[in-house]
Amino acid sequence: MVTKHQIKLINSLAQKKYRQQHKLFVVEGIKGISEFINSSFKLHSLYTTKAIFDAPKERTFEITEKELRKISSLKNPNVALAIFNSPESSKPKQEGLIIALDDVRDPGNLGTIIRLCDWYGVSDLICSTTTVECYNPKVVQATMGSLTRVNVNYTDLEQFLKTSNTEVFGTFMEGENIYKQSLPEHGIVVLGNEANGISDVIESFINQKISIPRFGKIQSTESLNVANATAIVLSEFRRHTIEM
């Protein structure tokens, strides 16, 4: 059974200020919850309609499907909902390939980018303080568990780039064709806001501007979705690593 106090807490975590206040966030669905339980994240409480998780009994609450619908943010809740403690982020490594996001606002885009970092072996994702929070329920849902394997850091992006000794790449419409560049194994790749791209302040720290060329005969599409652009950029950087 889920109590009124528990319902109030869970529902409050839909808002960023309460997630930060309680240092808790919500994960829904079998796959996502299983990934977090089997990671370094600390389980706060688990609410499930089926006893299928290897979780501490004192933190597990068996509930009905009706109760699950009361606490879930999904139209079609999937078996369980869990609350985890938000960890302290560790400092990013100044090596390898790093993705940096300048004011990315869409939760689905961030969730997809985290999954892409996981797929392409990028362990550190740097986010500006104005980028959507990674513990937003829509972001967590979109990562499908990849958030457990990618270190997401929120920081002053200008200061981070200013103190970095690594080559900085940025995606621009007027940049050099990415398919014709010799791309290194180590570097920081900056991707910008969905509507405005990379800000002028951050642009000043870019060493090399790269672009993904359009091949359509009618060149009317303004730009690629930032998550799609991340996929292409990561694929091309990794392809060069294989060929080195």
C-alpha positions as CSV (number, residue, x, y, z in Angstrom):
1,M,0.0,0.0,0.0
2,V,1.2,3.5,-0.8
3,T,0.5,6.2,1.9
4,K,-0.7,9.8,1.4
5,H,2.7,11.0,2.5
6,Q,4.5,8.8,-0.1
7,I,2.1,10.0,-2.8
8,K,2.8,13.6,-1.9
9,L,6.6,13.1,-2.0
10,I,6.5,11.2,-5.4
11,N,4.2,13.8,-7.0
12,S,6.4,16.6,-5.7
13,L,9.5,15.1,-7.5
14,A,7.9,16.1,-10.9
15,Q,9.2,19.6,-10.1
16,K,12.9,20.4,-10.2
17,K,13.0,22.4,-7.0
18,Y,11.7,19.5,-5.0
19,R,14.1,17.1,-6.7
20,Q,16.9,19.3,-5.6
21,Q,15.5,19.9,-2.2
22,H,15.1,16.2,-1.4
23,K,18.0,15.1,-3.6
24,L,15.7,12.4,-5.1
25,F,14.4,11.5,-8.5
26,V,11.9,9.1,-10.1
27,V,12.5,6.1,-12.4
28,E,9.7,4.2,-14.0
29,G,9.5,0.9,-15.9
30,I,11.1,-2.5,-15.5
31,K,14.2,-1.9,-17.6
32,G,15.1,1.5,-16.2
33,I,14.6,0.5,-12.6
34,S,16.6,-2.7,-13.0
35,E,19.5,-0.7,-14.5
36,F,19.5,1.7,-11.6
37,I,19.2,-1.0,-9.0
38,N,22.2,-2.8,-10.5
39,S,24.3,0.4,-10.5
40,S,26.0,2.6,-8.0
41,F,22.8,4.7,-7.5
42,K,21.2,4.3,-4.0
43,L,17.6,3.1,-3.9
44,H,15.3,5.2,-1.7
45,S,12.1,3.3,-2.3
46,L,10.4,0.9,-4.8
47,Y,6.7,0.7,-5.5
48,T,5.8,-2.4,-7.6
49,T,2.8,-4.4,-8.7
50,K,5.0,-7.5,-9.2
51,A,7.8,-9.0,-7.0
52,I,10.4,-9.2,-9.8
53,F,13.2,-6.9,-8.6
54,D,16.2,-7.8,-6.6
55,A,15.9,-5.0,-4.1
56,P,16.0,-4.7,-0.3
57,K,12.6,-5.7,1.2
58,E,12.6,-2.9,3.6
59,R,12.6,-0.4,0.7
60,T,10.1,-2.3,-1.4
61,F,6.3,-1.7,-1.3
62,E,3.9,-3.9,-3.2
63,I,1.0,-1.8,-4.6
64,T,-1.9,-2.3,-6.9
65,E,-2.2,-1.1,-10.5
66,K,-4.7,1.5,-9.4
67,E,-2.2,2.9,-6.8
68,L,0.6,2.8,-9.5
69,R,-1.6,5.0,-11.7
70,K,-1.9,7.5,-8.9
71,I,1.8,8.0,-8.6
72,S,3.0,7.5,-12.2
73,S,3.5,10.3,-14.7
74,L,3.0,7.9,-17.6
75,K,-0.3,7.4,-19.4
76,N,0.3,3.7,-19.3
77,P,2.4,2.9,-16.2
78,N,4.7,-0.1,-16.5
79,V,4.7,-2.4,-13.4
80,A,6.8,-0.2,-11.1
81,L,8.1,3.2,-10.0
82,A,11.2,3.8,-8.0
83,I,12.8,6.7,-6.2
84,F,16.6,7.0,-6.1
85,N,19.0,9.4,-4.4
86,S,20.7,11.9,-6.6
87,P,24.5,11.4,-6.4
88,E,27.2,14.0,-6.3
89,S,28.6,14.2,-9.8
90,S,32.3,13.4,-10.1
91,K,34.7,15.6,-11.9
92,P,35.0,14.9,-15.7
93,K,38.2,13.4,-17.0
94,Q,40.3,15.8,-19.2
95,E,40.9,13.0,-21.7
96,G,39.1,11.0,-24.4
97,L,36.1,12.4,-26.2
98,I,33.8,14.7,-24.2
99,I,30.4,16.1,-25.3
100,A,29.4,19.6,-24.0
101,L,25.9,21.0,-24.3
102,D,25.3,24.7,-24.5
103,D,21.7,25.5,-23.3
104,V,19.9,22.3,-24.6
105,R,16.4,22.6,-23.3
106,D,14.4,19.6,-24.6
107,P,14.2,16.6,-22.2
108,G,13.9,14.1,-25.0
109,N,17.0,15.5,-26.7
110,L,19.1,15.3,-23.5
111,G,17.9,11.8,-22.8
112,T,18.8,10.7,-26.3
113,I,22.2,12.4,-26.1
114,I,22.9,10.5,-22.9
115,R,22.0,7.2,-24.6
116,L,24.3,8.1,-27.5
117,C,27.2,8.9,-25.1
118,D,26.6,5.5,-23.5
119,W,26.5,3.8,-27.0
120,Y,29.7,5.5,-28.2
121,G,31.7,5.1,-25.0
122,V,31.7,8.7,-24.0
123,S,31.9,8.7,-20.2
124,D,31.6,12.4,-19.5
125,L,28.8,14.8,-20.6
126,I,29.3,18.5,-19.7
127,C,26.1,20.6,-19.5
128,S,25.8,24.3,-19.1
129,T,23.8,25.4,-16.1
130,T,20.9,26.4,-18.4
131,T,20.6,22.9,-20.0
132,V,17.6,20.8,-18.9
133,E,18.2,18.8,-15.7
134,C,19.2,15.2,-16.2
135,Y,16.9,14.0,-13.4
136,N,13.8,15.4,-15.1
137,P,11.4,12.4,-15.4
138,K,11.3,12.8,-19.2
139,V,15.0,12.8,-19.4
140,V,15.4,9.7,-17.2
141,Q,12.8,7.9,-19.2
142,A,14.4,8.7,-22.5
143,T,17.9,7.5,-21.3
144,M,16.6,3.9,-20.8
145,G,19.1,3.3,-18.0
146,S,22.1,4.9,-19.8
147,L,22.2,7.6,-17.1
148,T,23.8,5.0,-14.8
149,R,26.8,4.8,-17.1
150,V,27.4,8.5,-18.2
151,N,28.8,11.1,-15.8
152,V,26.7,14.2,-16.3
153,N,28.2,17.4,-15.0
154,Y,26.5,20.8,-14.7
155,T,28.9,23.6,-14.7
156,D,29.8,27.1,-16.0
157,L,30.6,26.0,-19.5
158,E,32.5,29.2,-20.3
159,Q,34.8,28.6,-17.3
160,F,35.2,24.9,-18.1
161,L,36.3,25.6,-21.7
162,K,38.5,28.5,-20.6
163,T,40.5,26.2,-18.3
164,S,40.6,23.2,-20.6
165,N,43.8,22.3,-22.5
166,T,41.9,20.0,-25.0
167,E,41.0,21.0,-28.5
168,V,37.4,22.3,-28.7
169,F,35.1,21.5,-31.7
170,G,31.8,23.1,-32.3
171,T,28.9,22.3,-34.6
172,F,27.9,25.2,-36.9
173,M,26.0,25.5,-40.2
174,E,29.1,27.3,-41.7
175,G,31.7,24.9,-40.3
176,E,34.0,22.7,-42.2
177,N,32.5,19.5,-43.6
178,I,32.9,16.9,-40.9
179,Y,33.4,14.1,-43.4
180,K,36.5,15.8,-44.8
181,Q,38.2,16.4,-41.4
182,S,40.9,14.4,-39.6
183,L,39.3,14.0,-36.2
184,P,41.3,13.2,-33.1
185,E,40.7,10.6,-30.4
186,H,40.7,13.3,-27.7
187,G,38.6,16.5,-27.7
188,I,35.6,18.4,-26.6
189,V,32.6,18.7,-29.0
190,V,30.1,21.5,-28.2
191,L,26.5,21.3,-29.4
192,G,24.1,24.2,-29.0
193,N,20.6,25.2,-28.2
194,E,17.8,23.8,-30.4
195,A,16.7,27.2,-31.7
196,N,19.8,29.4,-31.5
197,G,22.8,27.0,-31.7
198,I,26.0,27.7,-29.8
199,S,26.0,31.1,-28.0
200,D,28.5,33.8,-29.0
201,V,30.3,33.6,-25.7
202,I,30.9,29.8,-26.1
203,E,31.8,30.3,-29.8
204,S,34.8,32.3,-28.8
205,F,36.4,29.1,-27.2
206,I,35.9,26.9,-30.3
207,N,39.1,25.9,-32.0
208,Q,37.5,24.2,-35.0
209,K,34.0,24.7,-36.5
210,I,32.5,21.6,-38.0
211,S,29.3,21.0,-39.9
212,I,27.2,18.2,-41.2
213,P,26.5,18.9,-44.9
214,R,23.0,18.7,-46.4
215,F,22.6,16.4,-49.4
216,G,19.0,17.2,-50.3
217,K,18.5,18.9,-53.7
218,I,16.2,21.5,-52.1
219,Q,18.3,22.9,-49.3
220,S,15.4,24.3,-47.2
221,T,15.9,22.5,-43.9
222,E,17.3,25.0,-41.4
223,S,19.2,22.5,-39.2
224,L,19.3,19.0,-37.8
225,N,17.8,18.1,-34.4
226,V,20.6,18.4,-31.8
227,A,20.3,14.7,-30.8
228,N,20.5,13.6,-34.4
229,A,23.5,15.8,-34.9
230,T,25.1,14.3,-31.8
231,A,24.7,10.8,-33.3
232,I,26.3,11.8,-36.6
233,V,29.2,13.6,-34.9
234,L,29.9,10.8,-32.4
235,S,29.8,8.2,-35.2
236,E,32.3,10.2,-37.3
237,F,34.7,10.8,-34.4
238,R,34.6,7.1,-33.5
239,R,35.1,6.0,-37.1
240,H,38.3,8.0,-37.3
241,T,39.4,6.3,-34.0
242,I,39.0,2.9,-35.6
243,E,40.9,3.9,-38.8
244,M,43.8,5.4,-36.8
